[in-house]
Amino acid sequence: MSQINADQLSTMISHAVAPSFLLTAIAALVSILIARMTRVTDRLRNLNQIADDDVARGWLKADVSRLKRREILLNQSLHLVVTSGIAIAVLLLFGFVASLVGYRHEPGAGILFVVALVLLVGSLLRFLQDIRIALSEHDHHG
């Protein structure tokens, strides 16, 4: 029985390569999203400090609603990608535990991998929406 477990563990280690790379990509995306969210939040704070009677800079406040929309999209993207990362970590944990106790890990791992990819796609779609808003003509006024 210990030979079967060793074979299953060896198989699980080879199957862990793709999820591990995906986890690395997810960590990089989290970093990018946090940096973008920080910039948007800082800009919102700066715009909110402009007095309502400031005629010279008052027109800048028109950008507040667009920035709030970006903040929401980035927040949703961040939640989805972190949840995807959790699914990948659970996949790896589940796979190794199942292998150690002698069960097949492939069916459950496959389901968790699909769930993680669906969450990642959702995150990327929200990120794409933010990119489209960020590249609108508002940013080209100087």
Disulfide bonds with the S-S distance in Angstrom:
none
